[in-house]
């Protein structure tokens, strides 16, 4: 959509009809849904709100971390490189409003006395959940945006209104979520909104906004930060105390991997998911992305790998020469989640025969040497993935609670035990001892605007537990740590050029060379150094991909996206985000 006023011309039915069944198409004209003949039964409300689920994230969930310091890819995107431009087009910018129009249209017409009040409130709560979700995504991206609590007609002066304050938008989001929490049904429905999804979203929104206001002092909203953090903690606390959810349990060495590789959503932990399946012929490309060299060669970063604790609970940085340990040494005796997130010695894809050879990291697929296995399902599926992708899961709620309490200075040992330590218990890791936590210098260097060691440890746990689930970029934005996107992304360490045995099985399998040898060794994969691949110290060191790209992150500009040029021309009440006026346009 190229012009903001166009959203008033997209009648709600056009979106709904695209996702509804043929019976519905036969009952009503495709050009309109009349409130006089529709919205008269609970089935009508269900049918209309079902169309909103297309607004939720899906295939992008495992790849959103590509825009963060968790992953390095062969084609570095403009966001990470600091090369974003001001788009002309509204759709390219993400400044689109048709989803909101459809939601508001529903809210203006659904509340008919003929439908039982409980049902009206349930579906009204679902619509308000989606309006809250819509605006939360807009605030994260643009900061202040116009609040539209109703659908607009041609000529309505609010079409060209200025942006409303961040405070008004967040307060309106919370009001919508409070309605949803109090009215949406509470039954477990992994593919549909329930009361618990609304409560989880409230904890996410309030944590994001509370920390954003705390660390972005230029907003002048620090005085309201603690109140939002308390609301985040309260929402998570209520969820923990009253919801039917819990962490999935199993063998500590496989439970984390299996949670994301199962083709059935775990009903204990998954609150809301995007569902896929062979029976409905719906798949996503995650297997292909992480098992073949066709989708950007995503390799996880040394920074992420270093975040995983040793198996004894001590920081990886506590090892002598930790920053010079080669792959086959650095992955030993670590948090079990590491070996359930990347290929480590002995890895076999789920469903592979026990007699098959373990898979080594594929440097053609993962240029850093750290190859993701999270969300990769059974070998029999090949490149197609049918695993559900979590939008909300219980682990995030526990982390939201722990972080909000830590930021408030209230994370006592009992509170840690009922939140963050449950995640460690699941994989057999030592618990955090609140009184004994000391500052890990590596973490302190990473998050240089935090001195509280407990906050640092909560951030570590969040990064590890939620890796590859799409949280990392906006975590850095709310913590005011965008500078990490401009840091060099390192890969695995090699003590020199030559041929190496990655898994200690006595067989060489990787060669770090300047040129491919004329007589290559059988079974050895060669990583060819050159203009776009290097070792950090010349003849030894960590792999660097894109060594000649100078990444940039501008503190006064890059925490927000720019508004599209066409919208600024159409609506003189809109103003561009700071420091974007002089940036090159597309």
N, C-alpha and C positions, 0 to 999 in steps of 0.2 A: 504494500500500500504506500503510495507516494505522497499523498496529501492527507493531513490530519482530518479534514472535514469529510473525507470519503467514508469514514467509518459509520457516519449516520446513514449512508446509503446502502450499507450492507445489512439487509434485513436479517433478523436472527435465523429465519428458516433456512437461509442458504447454507449456513454452516451445519445446522442440525441435519438437514436432508442428506448431506454428504455422508453421514455416519449412521443413518438409521435404516431400518429394514424396508423391504419392498411394500409391505402392507401399509406402512406409514406414507410412502410415496403415493399410493393409490388413494389414500383417504383425503389428502390435502394438496392443494396446488403447490408447486415448487416455489412460486414467487412470494408466498406469504404464509404466515400462520396467524390467523385472526384470533385475538383474545376472546372474542364472543363465542367461537366454536371450539376453542382449545382451552387448555388449563382448567378443565372441568372435572377431571378424575385424577386419582393418585397415579394411575398409569401414564397419564399425560405428563405429569410432573417428573416422573421417573424417566420417561423417554426424552424429554427436553434436557434434563440435567445430565443424562448419559453422554450427551455431546460434549460436555465440558471436559471429560477425561482426556480428550485429545490435546488439551493444553498442558498436560503434565509432561515432565521429561521422560525420555525413553532411551533410545539407542545411544544418546550422548552421555549417559551416566558413567560408563567406564572410561570415557575418553575426555571428559571435562578437565581432568588433571593434566592434560597435555598443555594447558595454558597456565601451568604453575611450575614451581621448582621441584616437583616430584618426578617429572618426566622430561626427557629430551627426545626430540624427533628430528628426522632428517630434513624436513621442511619447516624450519622454525617460523611460527606464526607471528604476525605483526604485533600481537598483544604482548608476547614475551620479549620480542626484540625492541619494543618501544617505538614501533614505526606506524602506529595507527594514524589514519587520516580522518578528516571530517567528512563523513559521507553526505552525498546529496540526497540520497533516497531514504525515506523513512523506514521502509522494510529492512534495508541493509543495516540501518542503525539500531533496529529493535524498537523504534518509536511507533508502534502500531497499537490500535485500539479496538479492533473488531471483536476480539474476545470479550473485552469489557462491555461493549454494547450488548452482546448476546446475554451476558450475565445480568446486566441491569434491566434489560427488557423482560427477562424472566421475573425478576424481583418486583417489577411493577404490575405483573398480571397474574401471579400464581396464587395469591391469597384469597381464594374464593370460599365462601361459607359452605358450599356443597361438599367440599372435601374435608374429611375429619381434621381437626386442628393439629393433632399429633403428626399426621402425615405432612400437612402444610409446613409445619415448623421444621420437620426433618429435611425436606427438600429445600426449604428456604435457607436452612443452615448450610446445606451443601453448596448452594449458590454463593452464600457469603464466604464460605471457605475458599472457593475459587476466586472470588473478588479479592480476598486478602492475599492469596497466593500471587495473583496477577500484580497487585500493587507492591508486594514485597520484592518481586523480581525487578520492577521498575525502579524502586528506591535504591536497590543494590547497584543498579546499572547507572542511573542518571542523578541520583540524589533527589532534590525537589522535583515534583511533577504535578500537573493539574489533577485535582481530585474530582472525579465525576461519579456522583452517587445516583445518577439517573441516566437514561438514554436521552439523547439530544435530537431535536428536530432541526430541519434546515432553517437557518436564520437565527438560531438560538445564540445569543451573545456569548454564552459560556464556551462556544466552540473556539473562541479566540481569547480565552482568559489566560492570565499569567499562571506560573507555577505556584502551587500552594506550598506552605512550609513543610519541612520534614516532620515537625512535631504533629501537625494536623494529619498527615498521611499515616504516620505510625499509630496515632490514637484511633484513627478510623479503622485501620487494619485490626487493632486489638478489639475494637467494638464488634467487628464482624466475627472474629474468632470466638469471642465470649458468647455470642449468640449461638454459633455452631457447637461449641462445647456443651452448652446447656440444652440443645435441642436435637442434634443429630443422634441417631440411634447408635448404640454402643456395641452391637454384635461384631465379632471378628469377621472382617470381610477384606482379605488381602488386596483385592483388586478394586475396592470401592472405599469411599470416604466414610469413616465412622467418627464417633466422638473422640477417640484416642488419637486419630490423625490430626484433628483440629488442636488438641492439647499439645501434641508434639510440635506442630507448626508454631504455636504460640511460644513454646520454649525456644525454638530456633529463631524466630523473629526478635524476641526480646533480648536474647543473648547477642545476636548480631548488632542490634541497634545500641544496646548498652555498652558493648565494647567499642563500637565505632565512635560513639560520643565521648567515651573516656579517653581514647587515644588520639582522636582527631580534635585537638584542643582549639583549632582555628574555627570550629563551628560555633563555639560559645555555648555548648549544650552540656558541658561536663556535670553541671549540677543535677541533671536529670538522669545521669548514667546509672547511678546506684539503684534508683527506683526501678529502672528497666531490668537491671541484673537481678533484682529481687523478684520481679515478676517472672523472669526466666526460671529462676530457682523454684518458685512456687508452682509454676505450671509443671515442671519436671517432677517435683516432689509429689504433686497430686497424681501424676501419671504412675510413678513408682509405687505409691501406696494403694491405688485403687484399680489400676488396669489389670487385665488378665494376661499381660505379656511378661515374658522373662527371656533370659538369654538361652539360645540353643546350647545344648550340652553334648559331650561326646569325648572321644579320645583327644587329649590335648594336642597330639601331633597331627590330627586330621580335621578336627571339628571346624576350625576357621575356614579351611579350604573347602570342605564339603558344604558349608553354609551357602557359599556363592556358586558352587558347581551343580547343585541340585536343580532339577527341572520342576520341582514342586516348591512353592514358597514355604519357608519354615513358619508355621502358624504360631509358634511361640514368640519369635523375634521380629518377623516382618509385619509391620503395621500397615503399610501401603506400598504396593508394587505395581510396576508395569508387567503384565503377564504376556507370555509367549508360549507357543506350543505347536507341535506337529499337527495335531488334530484341527487346528484353525489356520494352519499354514502361515504362521507368523514367527519369524526368527529375527535375530539381530546379528551383526557381523563381528561380535567380540572374539570368537574363536579365530576367525581369519586375521583380525587385527594383531593378535598377540602370538600367533603361531606361524605366520607366513610373512615373507618380506615384501608385502604389497601395500601396506597401509601406514606408511610413515616411519617404519622402523623404530617404534617407541621403546626406548630403554629407560629404566628407572635411574634416578640420580644417586650419586654417592652421598649427597646430603640426606636423602631419605633413608638409605641403607644404614648410615651412621646413627640414625635416630633409634634404631632397635637396640634395646638393652642386651647385655650379656645374660645368659641363662641364670646367673646368680643374682640378678637384679642390679648389678653395677653398670654404670655407663660404659659404652664401648670405648669412649675416650680414656678410660682408666687403664687400658692396656698399653704397655710400652710400645712405642712406634705404631700406634693404631692406624695412623694415616699412611703407613707404608706397607700394610699387610696386603699381600695379593689375595685374589678372590678366594682361592681354596683354603686360606687361613682365616679370612675375616668372617666367613659365614659359619665357622665352628662355634658351638656352644652359645647360641644366641636365642633371643625370644623366639619361641616356636612359630610365631606368626611370620617371621622372615622366610622360613622355608615353606610356608604356605602362601607366600605372596610372590616369590621369585623362584626360578629354577636354581636349585642347589644340588650338590653331589647326591646321586641316588634318585633323583626325581624321575618319576614315570607319570605320564598323563593318565588320568582316571580311566579305568577300563582296559589299560594296556596289560598284556600278559606279564606275570611276574618273571618269566624267563626272558622278556625283551630287554634290550640294552637300555640303561638309564639315558635320559636326554640331557645333553650338555646345554649351556646357554648358547643360543644361536645368534652370533654377532651380525649376521645379515639381517635378522629380524630386529634385534635390540642392540643398537649401536654402542651403548654404554657397557654392555656385558651383563646387565641386570635385566633379565627377561621376566616380565609379568606372567603369573599363572592364575591370578585372582579372576574369577568369572569364567575361566576356561573350563569347559565341560568335558564329557567323556570322549575318548578317542573315536568312538563309533559315529559321532556326529560330524566328524570332519571339520569343515570351516563354518558350518551353520550353528548358531547358538539358540537354544530354546529356554535358557535359564531366566527366571524372573529377575527383574532389576529393581532393587529396593529404592524407594523414594524416601521412606521413613522406616527406621528399624530401632529396636529398643536400645541398642548400644549407643546410638546418637543421643537419646534422651538421657542416659546415664552420664555421658560426657558433657552434655549441656548443663546438667545439674552440678557436676563437679567443677566445671569451669566457672559458672556463675558464682558458686560459693567461694571458690578460691579468689576470684576477683573482689569479692566482698570481704575477704579476710575471715570467712566463716567455715572453711573446710577443715573441720575437726576429724579426728580418727574415726569416730562412728559414721560421719557423713561420707568419708572416703571409702569406708568398708561397704556401704550400701550403694555405692556408685562405681567409681573408677576401679576399685579393687575386685569387683565382680568380673571385670574384663580380664584382669590378670589371673584370677582364680581359674577361669575357663581354660586357659592354656598352660596352667601350671607354673606361672611366674610368681616370684615373691611379691608380696603386697607392698604398697607404699606405706611407710611409717612416717606419718605427718611430722612428728617431732624430730625425726632423724634425717629428713631430707636436706641435702646440701646442694650447692649450686654446681651443676655440670658446666665447666667452662665452655664446652662446645655449644651447649644450648644458650648460654649467656651471650656468646658471640653472635649466635644466630638471631636471637630476639633481643636486640640491644637497647630496647626501651623498657625492659622489665628486669627488676632486681629480685623479685620474690621467687625463691627456688621452687615453691609449690606450684605457682602459676606455670613456671617453665616445665615442670613434670607433667602437668595436666595437658599442656600443649603437645608435649612429646607423645603422650598416650593417644591424643586425638589424631595426630598425624599418622601414627602407626595403625590404629584400629580402622580409620576411615580412608586409608590410602586407596586411590583409584575409584573413589565413590563420588568425586566431583566437588568436594568441599574446599580443597586447599587454596584455590585462587582467592575466593572471597574471605577465607580465614586470614590470609595475608592482608587483604584490603582493610578488614575491620581492625586488625591489630596494628595498622599503619607500618607494615613491613614490606611494602611494595619493592623496596630496594633489592630484596632477595631475587626478584625476577631479572635484575641486571647483573647478578653475580655469574661467574663462570659455572656452568653445569658440568661437573666431573663424572667420569665413569670409573670402571675398575682400575686398580693399580697394577702395574707390571714393573718388575725390578730392572727391566731392560728390554731390548728388542730380542726376538728369537722365538723358539717354539716351547710351548708349555703344556703341562698336564693339568687341566682345570679341576679335576676331581680326585686326583691322587690314586687313580687305578692303575698307574704304570704305563698308560698309553698317552702319548702326546695328542692334543686335539685342537690347539689354537696357535697360530703363528702371527706375531706382531712384526710386520716387515714393511720396508719402504717400497719394495716391488715384489710382485709375485714371482717365486722361483721358477726357473725353466723346468725343473724336475720336482714338482710339489710332492710332499710326503703324503702317502695315502692316508685318508681319515683325518687329515689336519685341515681345519678351516683357516683361511688367511685373512687377516684384518690389515688392509693396505693403508698405510699412513700416506698423507698427502696434504693438499691445500685445505681440505675440509675435515681432516682427521689428524690428530697429533697426540703426542704424549706431553704431559704438562712440563716436564723438565728436559725436553729434547729427546735424549736417548733412553729415558725412563720416566716413570710417573703415571699419573692418572690419564685415562683416555679423555680427550677433549674433542667433542664434535662442534663444528663451526668455530674454530679457533680464531678466525679473522673477522668475525662479526662482533662489532662493538654494540652491545645491548645498552639501552637507556631506560631509566625510569625517572620521570620528572615528578618530584614530590608535590608540587602545587597543582599538578594537572592530571596525572595518570590514575588517580583513585576513582575517577568517574569517566564515563564515556561521553563523547561529544554528542550534542543534538544535531540532527540532520539539517543541512543548509536550507533545503526547500521549506522546512517547517518554520525556520526563523524568518524567511521571506514572507510566508503566508500569514504568520501570526506575530505581529510586532510586539506583543506582550511577552513573548518568550525571550529569554536571554541565554546566551551560550554559557556552558560550564567554564570555570576559570582556566585561562591560558590556552584555550582551544581556538580562539579567534585567529591567531596567527599561524595555525598549523595548516599544512598543505591539504587541499581538498581533493577528493577523488574525481 
